[in-house]
Amino acid sequence: MNKRCKQLLMAAGLGLLSVTGQAAEVLDRTVAQVNNDVVLESQLDALVNQVRRSAQAAGQPLPDDQRLRKQALERLILESLQLQLAERLGLRITDTQLEQALTNVARSEGKTLEQLRAGVTASGQSWADFREQVRNEILMSELARNQVRRRINISDQEVKQVVQMIREQGQSSARYRVGNILLPLPANPSSEQLRQVNRQAEQLLTELKNGADFRKLAIAHSAGPKALEGGDWGMMAMGEMPSLFSEAVRNHAKGDIIGPIRSGAGLHILTILDMEGGKTQAVQALEVRARHILIKPSVILSEDKARTMLEGFARSIRNGEASMAELAEQFSEDPGSAVNGGDLGWASPELYVSSFRDTVTRLQPGELSAPFRSEHGWHLVRLEDKRVTDATEQATEQRAYQLIFNRRFTEEVQTWLDELKDQAYIRIVDAQLTDGES
């Protein structure tokens, strides 16, 4: 019986018999119905245990069990909504893309794939569950990009204003670790709703001023996307933050409590958990010149055959049997660069998709990559050269556009998730975890 059938049976209130046949034993139960999907108690327990392990490793206190489970259930409901939408839209993450992502995760932690697997298993999580978790995270990230980027419109005037700011201020190396507690409000809150949220904010501020742990309160009370991480958004430069954060933390010091601040999502209480840097430096840009061959898998050409084909090209290039330019002209399926022997010209790595960007950034001039997968297909890349230059007019405009886009994207994702939830049928089965239906 596949997982989907099992979930539907659980939702209908059916149980599975124990293998001994001596008694009817419910092996799992539904804690929430989310449109046509269900969240199972085993999923909730697994996420709660994962948060507990992370908190224990970091020495981080946690709220009481009921609050923690409510926050974990909220995360699982939002994940279910996103995965259902991805399925309706036909989005898929192939096993090859997943393996590439796992390899990148291992490399970012300074490990081999085998070492990553051993670490996951030692933490108490199965490798199969970890793989599925990574697959879902990639899928939700792709979905968010597809759904949200079309909602972002950036005018030339906005870009010009940010370009002017960059010229006047240079690029600050200051980075902030921002903590955020979001107390949600509907789009058009009533006076009573405003009073209730304001009272809650004042109570939290009092607790924080009396020495309460910010992360613990965020896990217990925040409705923000980083609630289970203690409201921790990680280290960010000013230009990488949502506008609300950057304007609020300016001129504040580590440990300051800021707010409450009103946004379209509700009231925010912020803190600076940590900060580093602070000097101003000239604006510089890394540019790379890369040459690549792109092979796109199809019904006729499988993933394995595409990769094997590029591995053969790589051997021929290394053995001096063929030049990369010749192979790119003959075989590459990137029409823009194939006519130039695969030469992509000088460009910022940030302009490429993440897997391509990460690969060319790691390569040294003259070095040939192993075949790797991106959303466009299989690539073989050689880094021709790299340089660090003073930001040109075009590079500064690109940076300004990216800064604005990143800020808007973060803000719009939360709005999009709220809309997704508002349009859904959600029924919480466990009365201890909810106030009712939506």
N, C-alpha and C positions, 0 to 999 in steps of 0.2 A: 504494500500500500504506500503510495507516494505521500510526501508531506502535505501537499495541497488537499488530497482526499482526507487525510487524517484531520487536518484543521477543520474541514467542513463537518466531519462527523462530530468533532468536539463542539463546534458551534451549535450543532443540533442537539447537544446534550447526550450523545451516545457515549458509552464507555467501551473499553477493550478488555476482554477477559484475560486473566493471568494464564500463563502457559500451563499451569498445573490444573486449571479447570476447577479448583476447589472453591474459588470465590470470584466475584466480579470486582475487578480492581481498576479504577480509573488511573491510567498512567500519566495523564496530563489533563489540564483543564484550561478553558478559555477565560482570560481576564478582561478582554475587550474585543468588541467587534468594530472593524474599521471598513466601512463600505462592505465589500464582498469578501474581505479578508478577516482573519482573527489574529490576536496576539495571545500566545500561550504562556502559561505560568512558567514553563521551563525557560522560555526566552527572557522573561522578566527576571527570573532568578539568576540566569547567566550574566545579564548586564549588571545587575546589582552586585554580584560577586566580583565582576571585573572592576567596577568602581571601587569596591572595598580593597581589592588587592593593590590598585594604583595608589589609593589614599594611604594604605599601610606602608607601602614602599617609600612614599614621600613624607611620612610622618604627619599627614594631614587629618585633622579631626573631621568627623562626619556628623550630620544631623541624625535624628532618630530614624528608626527603620521605616516607619510609615511615610515620612517626608521623602526619604531616599527612594522608596519604591514608587511614589507618585511621580517624581521627576524622571525616573527611569522609564516608567510607562509612557509618559509624555514623549520622550525621545523615540520609543518604539512605535508609537502611533504616527509620528511625523515620518519616520522611516518607511512605515507601511504605505502611507499615502504617496510618498515619492516613488517607491518601487512599483506600486500599482500603476501610476501614471507612466512610468518608464516602459512598463509592459504594454500598456495601451498604445504607446507611440512606437513600439517596435525597437526600442533601444536595447542593445546587447553588448556585453563585455565578453570577448572570446577568451578561451583558455590561454591562448598565446599572449593576448594583452595582459591577462592576469599574471602570467609567469614573468613577463617583463616588469610589471609593477612590483611584484614580490622581490625580484632581483634588485630593483632600485631601492626598495625599503631596506633590504639587507645591506646594500652598499652604503646607504646614508648612515647606518649604525656601525659601519666598519666591520661588518660580518660577511661571511659567506652565506649562501642560501641554507646550507645544512646547519650552520650555527644559529641562524634565525629560527629555523624549525625546532631545534633543540631547546632554545630559550622559550619559545611559545609553549611547547609541551611541558617544560619544567614549571611554567607559571600556572599550570592546571587547565589550560585551554587546549582543545584538540586542534591539530593542524588543519583538519577539514573545516572546522568552524572558523578558524582564523582566515583561511582562504576565502570562505564565503563572505566574511565580514569585509575583507579588503575589496572583493569584487563589488559588493553593494556600495561601499564608499566611493569607488571609482564611478559606478553607474549613477549615483546620486549627484556627484560632482558634475558629470557630463550633462545630466538632466538640468541641473540648476543653470549651467552656462547656456544651454539651448533655450531655456524658458525665460531667463532674466535678461540676457544681453539685448534682446529685442525691445525691452522696456526702457532702455537707457539711451537718451538722446543728449548729445553734447554739442553745444554751439561753438562756432569759431571764436566768439567773444569770450566764452569761458576759458578756452584754451589760451587765448592771448593774455588774459588776466593772470593765469597760473605761470605762463612763460615769464611775464614781467616779475612775478614774485620770485621765481627761481633766479633770475638775473640779479635782483636786488639783494637777495639773502644768501645766494650760493646754495650749497647742499649741506644741511646740518647732519652730522653723524649721530646726533642724539637719538636714542631709541628708548621706548617706554614699554613696560609690561603693564598693561591696563587690565584692571578687574572691573566687571560690570554686573550689577544686579538690576534686572529689568522687572518692574512691577507693571503688568500689562493693563491696558485700558482699551475699550472698544473705540471704533472710529469716531463715534459721537456719544461720548460718555454723559450720563446724567449727573446732576449735582451730587446725588447720593454716592454714585460710583467714584466720583472725584474725591469726595470726603473720605471714603473708605480707603482708597489707595494712598491718599495723603497721610492718613493716620498710620497706615502700615509703614510708610516711608519714615515718618517721624520715629516710630518705634524702633526700626532698624538702625536709624542714625544714633539713637540713644544707646542701643546695644553696642554699636561700633565704637562710640566715644568712650564707653566703659570697658573697652578692651576685647570685645567679641571678635572671633576669627572671621574675616571677610569671606574667605572661601567657603567656610562652613555655612554661613548665612546665604551665600549665593546658591549652593547646592539645595538648600532647604526652600528658598523663596523665589529665586530668579526664574523668569520665563524666557530668558535669552538663550541663544543657540549654544552657548558655552556653559550652561548651568551645571552639568555633571562634571565639568572640569573646574568647578569652583569659580566660574565667571571669568577665568583667565584667558585672555585673548592672545597671549604670547607677546614676544618682543616685536614692536612695530616702530618704524619711523613715522614722523608726523604725517608725511604724505601718503602713508599706507593705511592710516586709520580712517574709520568713518568720520565724517565732518564733525559730528557731535562730540566724539572723543577728542579730536585734535584741538578743537576750540576750548574744550573744558580743561584739559590737562596743561595747557600752555601756562607757564609761570607757576606751576605747582611742583611740589617736591615729593620724593618717595614717602609713602605712608599717608599722604593727605587724603582725606575723605571729601569727595566733591559731589554736590547735589543736594536734593533731588533736582534733576533736569528733565523737562518735558520734551517728548518727541512724539511722532505719530503713533509709535507703538506703546507708549506709556510713560512711566517715570523711571529714570535711571539714577542709581547711586554708583559713583565711580570711585576708584582708588588707583594710585600708582603703586603697583606691587614691587616694581624694580625699575631701574633706569641705568643707562650706560651712555658713554660718549658725551657729546655736548659741544664739540668744536665745530666750527664752520670750515668747510673745505671747498676748493674749486669744483665746479661741476665737471665731471669727466665721464666718458662713456666707453665701455668695452665693445669693440666691434670684431666680428670674425668673418673670415672669408672661407666658405666651405664648398666642397664639391660632392654631389651625391648621386646615387642611382636609386630610383624608386620602382619597386615591383608591387603591383596590386593583386592580392589574391582574388580568385573568382571561382565560379562553378567549375571551370576547366583547370585552374591552377590553385592547388590547395595551399594552406598556410605553410605546411612543411616543405612543399616543393619550392615555394617562393623563397623561403629562408635558405634552403639548400642551393638554390640558383645563385644567390648572393654570396654564399660561402665559396662557391666555385669561382665567382668573379674575384673575390678577395685573394684566393690562392694564385690566380693568374696574374693579378696586379703585383703581388709580392714577389712572384717568380720572374717578373719582367716579361711575361708572355703576352701581355696586353696592357694598354694604358687605360686609366680610369675614364679619361675623356672619350676614348673610342667606344668603350663599353656603354657609357652613359648615352652617347649619341645613338647607339644601336638599340639599346634595351630599356632605357629609363622611361617610365610612364609619367614623368613630370614634364609636360610640354614646354613649360616656361624655361626650364634649365637644360633640357636634353639637347636643344639646338646649340647650346654653348658648352657642350661636353660636361653637363652637370654642374657648371659653375653658378653658384648662387650670388656671387658678388659680395661686397662688404655690407654687413647688416648687424644690428644689435641682436644678440641671442634671444632677447625677450620677445622678439617678433615671431619666433618659431613656437610651435606647439611644445608642450612641456617635455616630452620624451626626446625630441630633437634638440631642444634647448639644452637639456641636461647633458646630452651626449657631446655636443660640440664644445660645451664649456669645459668638460673634463679632458678633452683631447689636447695634445700638444701639436704644434705646427708640423706637418708632414705625417702625422699619425693617422692610421686607418682604423675605423671602428669595427667591431663585430656587427653582423646584421642585427637590427633591432626593429621593433614594431611601434608604429604610431597609429593614430586613427586614420591616417591616409594610406597606410600599407607598410611594407617592409623597406627599410633603408640600409644602404651602405654609404658611410660618410667618411670623407677625408678632410681634415682641417688643413687648409692651405696656409693660413697665417692668422694672426690675431694682433690687435693693436688697442692701445688706450689713448684716446684723443680728448682734447677739449671739446665739450659738447657743441656741435654745430647747430645752426638754426633749426635744421630739420630734426636733429636728435633731441633738442630741447622741446620742440613741439610734440614729438612722440612721447617723451617722458611726461610732459604736462597732461597730454590726453590720457595716458595710462594711469596717472595719479587720480585724475577725476573719475575715470572708469572704475578703478578699484574701490574708491570710496562709495560711488553710487551702487556698485554691484553688491557690496556688503549690506548696504541699507535696503536695497530692493529684495535681496534674498529673504530677509525676515518678513517683509510685507507679503511676498509671494507665498511663503509658508503659511502665514496667517490666513490668507485667502483660500489656500488649498484646504486648510482645516475647517474654515467656515463653510465651505461648500460640501463637506463630507458628512456622511452619517456615521457617528461615533457613539457607541454604547459601552459604558464601563460596567462590567459584570460585578466586580468586587466593590461593594458599597463603601469600604474603607478607603478606596482610592479615588473617589469622585463625589461630586454633588449631584450627579444625574446624567442626563443625555444631552447631546448637541446635534 
